[in-house]
Amino acid sequence: GCFGGLDPSRSVYRVPLRAPSRVVGHLLLVPGREVWDARDRTLIGGLAGQIALGLANGLLAIETRELAAYQAMVLDQTTVLLNSVDAEGRVVTWNRASEQTLGISGDVALGGRLGIDVAPAADPEQWASLWRALLRDGVVAREVTLLGDPSLPADKREVPLHVEARLLRDGDEIRGAVIVGLDLRERRALERQVLRSQKLAAVGLLAAGIA
């Protein structure tokens, strides 16, 4: 079927393309009228090995791109800030929730130092302390306030976050860190609402007592 109608007297040779880990395909060959000798078969075997390595590398590149695209899609579906930085704190990945919460696009964020160049901390020493603790302990969880894009209204630029970070290591070498941030503004608003309700209730009790 691969070659159309063939003379039944002619053979089709199938040579497995063996990569180091698995067979990645087969090389199908239709010889001419002459018979292949040992030298021909040795040449084809060497050629098949080179084709197998090239095909395996191509398939690996495709799988790697697909995995990266899938991971990016997953990251963009999360509602929390979920980013990665290198060993110097420069942004490597920047998800959609970070763009929406801080008003900073991925194009602007990538390559900048998080908490310093990108979304600088309202209190620089607080961020420096967080980074020192992360390098020392390998994991850290703290509340910090980052500043969003300067074009945002003043009441929306300050973003309080609950930040959890963990180092990425390759053996003893620090390769970077994963940083997760939960926007605390809604929680803070609810806390203020509860506090206001408690104060009103206390005033009501006081008024009833006076009456």
Stockholm file with secondary structure:
# STOCKHOLM 1.0

chainA/1-211         GCFGGLDPSRSVYRVPLRAPSRVVGHLLLVPGREVWDARDRTLIGGLAGQIALGLANGLLAIETRELAAYQAMVLDQTTVLLNSVDAEGRVVTWNRASEQTLGISGDVALGGRLGIDVAPAADPEQWASLWRALLRDGVVAREVTLLGDPSLPADKREVPLHVEARLLRDGDEIRGAVIVGLDLRERRALERQVLRSQKLAAVGLLAAGIA
#=GR chainA/1-211 SS CCSSSCCTTSCCEEEEEECSSSEEEEEEECCCSSCCCHHHHHHHHHHHHHHHHHHHHHHHHHHHHHHHHHHHHHHHHCSSEEEEEETTSBEEECCHHHHHHHCCCHHHHTTSBBTTTBSCBSSHHHHHHHHHHHHHHSEEEEEEEEECCTTSCHHHHEEEEEEEEEEEEETTEEEEEEEEEEECHHHHHHHHHHHHHHHHHHHHHHHHHHC
#=GC SS_cons         CCSSSCCTTSCCEEEEEECSSSEEEEEEECCCSSCCCHHHHHHHHHHHHHHHHHHHHHHHHHHHHHHHHHHHHHHHHCSSEEEEEETTSBEEECCHHHHHHHCCCHHHHTTSBBTTTBSCBSSHHHHHHHHHHHHHHSEEEEEEEEECCTTSCHHHHEEEEEEEEEEEEETTEEEEEEEEEEECHHHHHHHHHHHHHHHHHHHHHHHHHHC
//
